[in-house]
Amino acid sequence: MDTLYATAVSAQTTILLDRGLEVLQDENKLTELATLYSLLDRVGQVPALTLAWKGYIKRRGVELVSDAQRDATLIEDLLSFKVSALSSPCALHAHSSLA
């Protein structure tokens, strides 16, 4: 059963991350992010989650900085984004794997 589970989840990792990570992170769904982390951890896919999360952070950061309408609130927006990002279960592993 574990092999079947691992195979099924591993095969869907890219889809889970491509379709779910940004939405969960944007909506600050910490419980669901923790569940996703746990699920991917059980099948050895945390490195894929970490890579996807780092990509998300970079994309969102660029979006915030590139939005000219945010000039007046950019610093506050970036600080809020940082707090939100660091509260994610993905942040702990990503931080420990930074080189």
PLY file of the C-alpha trace (Angstrom):
ply
format ascii 1.0
element vertex 99
property float x
property float y
property float z
element edge 98
property int vertex1
property int vertex2
end_header
0.00 0.00 0.00
2.85 2.40 0.80
4.34 1.82 -2.64
1.03 2.53 -4.32
0.58 5.66 -2.22
4.11 6.88 -2.94
3.73 6.22 -6.64
0.38 7.97 -6.87
1.48 11.05 -4.93
4.88 11.25 -6.60
3.25 11.11 -10.02
0.99 14.03 -9.08
3.59 16.21 -7.34
4.05 18.60 -10.25
0.31 19.03 -10.67
-0.19 19.58 -6.93
2.51 22.22 -6.85
1.61 23.93 -10.12
-2.08 24.19 -9.34
-2.18 24.46 -5.58
0.87 26.02 -3.98
0.31 29.62 -5.09
-3.36 29.59 -4.17
-2.68 28.11 -0.75
0.16 30.55 -0.09
-1.75 33.60 -1.40
-4.75 32.75 0.75
-2.51 31.98 3.76
-4.00 28.49 4.13
-1.47 27.30 6.70
-3.29 24.09 7.63
-3.56 23.06 4.00
0.08 24.00 3.35
1.11 21.87 6.34
-0.92 18.97 4.93
0.72 19.40 1.53
4.15 19.49 3.16
3.39 16.36 5.18
2.06 14.53 2.14
5.10 15.36 0.04
7.46 14.62 2.92
6.05 11.08 3.19
7.04 10.38 -0.42
10.37 12.22 -0.49
9.15 15.17 -2.55
9.99 18.02 -0.16
12.84 19.19 -2.43
10.29 19.70 -5.23
8.06 21.64 -2.82
11.01 23.77 -1.73
11.94 24.56 -5.32
8.33 25.50 -6.16
8.04 27.64 -3.02
11.27 29.51 -3.80
9.96 30.17 -7.32
6.71 31.45 -5.87
8.59 33.84 -3.55
10.64 35.22 -6.43
7.62 35.66 -8.72
5.52 37.39 -6.05
8.41 39.64 -5.05
8.95 40.74 -8.63
5.20 41.32 -9.06
5.10 43.53 -5.97
8.17 45.56 -6.91
7.10 45.92 -10.55
3.63 47.27 -9.72
3.91 51.05 -10.05
0.54 51.47 -8.31
2.11 50.10 -5.12
4.78 52.78 -4.85
3.11 54.43 -1.87
2.66 51.15 0.01
5.50 49.04 -1.38
7.49 48.73 1.84
4.40 47.77 3.87
3.33 45.32 1.16
6.76 43.69 1.03
6.89 43.38 4.81
3.39 41.83 4.87
4.42 39.43 2.11
7.54 38.47 4.07
5.51 37.74 7.22
3.05 35.67 5.23
5.78 33.77 3.40
7.75 33.03 6.56
4.64 31.70 8.30
4.36 29.00 5.65
5.36 25.44 6.57
7.45 25.53 3.39
9.64 28.28 4.84
11.30 26.12 7.48
12.65 23.60 5.02
13.48 26.23 2.40
15.44 28.25 4.93
17.42 25.24 6.10
18.28 24.28 2.51
19.53 27.69 1.39
23.12 27.61 0.25
0 1
1 2
2 3
3 4
4 5
5 6
6 7
7 8
8 9
9 10
10 11
11 12
12 13
13 14
14 15
15 16
16 17
17 18
18 19
19 20
20 21
21 22
22 23
23 24
24 25
25 26
26 27
27 28
28 29
29 30
30 31
31 32
32 33
33 34
34 35
35 36
36 37
37 38
38 39
39 40
40 41
41 42
42 43
43 44
44 45
45 46
46 47
47 48
48 49
49 50
50 51
51 52
52 53
53 54
54 55
55 56
56 57
57 58
58 59
59 60
60 61
61 62
62 63
63 64
64 65
65 66
66 67
67 68
68 69
69 70
70 71
71 72
72 73
73 74
74 75
75 76
76 77
77 78
78 79
79 80
80 81
81 82
82 83
83 84
84 85
85 86
86 87
87 88
88 89
89 90
90 91
91 92
92 93
93 94
94 95
95 96
96 97
97 98
